[in-house]
C-alpha cells in the first residue's frame, strides 16, 4: 500500500485560510501533516503529538504520541483504513470518481445528519468549500443534543 494514493497533495493550499472556520476546535499552532482524500486532517500541534480532524464528524482525536508512533500504528490495517478511508477511497476510484486539483471526496448527506460512509453518498467537491461548509455546520450544532431540530445559517 502506498499512503500517497490515499492523500491529497497539500502543495499550493493556504491551510491557515482553509482551517480558519475550524478555529473553534483546533489548536492555534499546528502543522498539517497529511490530508486524506475526504479532507480529514492529520496534524501535529506544538507538543509533537499526532491528531485527527474528522471533518465529517466534527471531532478531533489524538492518534499517537509522536510521528514515529503514528508511523507504526498506521501499519495496522484497521487504523489505516479508519484514518485514511482506504476501502472507501478504493471504491470511489473504482467507480471512476477521480479527484482534480483542489478537490476532495464529499458526502451528499453529511455523516452528522445520518449520511452513510457509502459510495452512493459520495461526490467529488471543492476542498475549500467542503471545509468551510462542514466547519460552519459543526460549530452551530456542537452543543445540541442528538435529535435536536436545527436551522442552519451559513456565512457567505
RAPEPE-V698460 format. One record per pair of residues at least 24 apart in sequence whose C-alpha atoms are under 10 Angstrom apart, sorted by the first residue. I is the first residue (numbers start at 1). J is the second residue. Records with the same first field share a line. If there is no record, write none. Layout:
# RAPEPE-V698460
I=J ; J
This chain:
# RAPEPE-V698460
1=75 ; 80 ; 86
3=34 ; 36 ; 74 ; 80 ; 84 ; 86
4=34 ; 35 ; 36 ; 37
5=36 ; 37 ; 84 ; 86 ; 89 ; 90
6=34 ; 35 ; 36 ; 37 ; 38 ; 80 ; 81 ; 83 ; 84 ; 85 ; 86 ; 87 ; 88 ; 89 ; 90
7=34 ; 35 ; 36 ; 37 ; 38 ; 39 ; 40 ; 41 ; 84 ; 85 ; 86 ; 89 ; 104
8=34 ; 35 ; 36 ; 37 ; 38 ; 39 ; 40 ; 41 ; 99 ; 100 ; 101 ; 102 ; 103 ; 104 ; 127
9=34 ; 35 ; 36 ; 37 ; 101 ; 102
10=34 ; 35 ; 101 ; 102
11=101 ; 102
12=101 ; 102
13=102 ; 127 ; 128
14=128
15=128
17=128 ; 132
18=127 ; 128 ; 129 ; 130 ; 131 ; 132
19=128 ; 131 ; 132 ; 135
20=131 ; 132 ; 135
21=131 ; 132 ; 133 ; 134 ; 135 ; 136 ; 138 ; 139
22=53 ; 55 ; 58 ; 131 ; 132 ; 134 ; 135 ; 136 ; 138 ; 139
23=135 ; 139
24=135 ; 138 ; 139
25=53 ; 58 ; 59 ; 60 ; 135 ; 138 ; 139
26=51 ; 53 ; 59 ; 60
33=67
34=84
35=83 ; 84 ; 104
36=83 ; 84 ; 85 ; 86 ; 89 ; 104 ; 105
37=84 ; 85 ; 86 ; 88 ; 89 ; 99 ; 103 ; 104 ; 105 ; 106 ; 124 ; 127
38=84 ; 85 ; 88 ; 89 ; 103 ; 104 ; 105 ; 106 ; 107 ; 122 ; 124 ; 125 ; 127 ; 130
39=84 ; 103 ; 104 ; 105 ; 106 ; 126 ; 127 ; 128 ; 130 ; 131
40=83 ; 84 ; 85 ; 104 ; 131
41=83 ; 84
42=83 ; 84
43=67
52=83
53=83
54=83
55=106 ; 110 ; 111 ; 112 ; 130 ; 131 ; 132 ; 133 ; 134 ; 135 ; 138
56=106 ; 107 ; 109 ; 110 ; 111 ; 112 ; 113 ; 115 ; 117 ; 130 ; 131 ; 134 ; 135 ; 138
57=110 ; 111 ; 112 ; 113 ; 134 ; 135 ; 138
58=111 ; 112 ; 134 ; 135 ; 136 ; 137 ; 138 ; 139 ; 141 ; 142
59=138 ; 142
85=117
88=117 ; 118 ; 119 ; 122
89=119
91=118 ; 119
92=118 ; 119 ; 120 ; 122 ; 123 ; 124
95=119
97=122 ; 123 ; 124
98=123 ; 124
99=123 ; 124 ; 125 ; 126
100=124 ; 125 ; 126
101=126 ; 127
102=126 ; 127 ; 128 ; 129
103=127 ; 128 ; 129 ; 130
104=128 ; 129 ; 130 ; 131
105=130
106=130 ; 131
110=134 ; 137
112=137 ; 138 ; 141 ; 146
113=146 ; 147
132=156
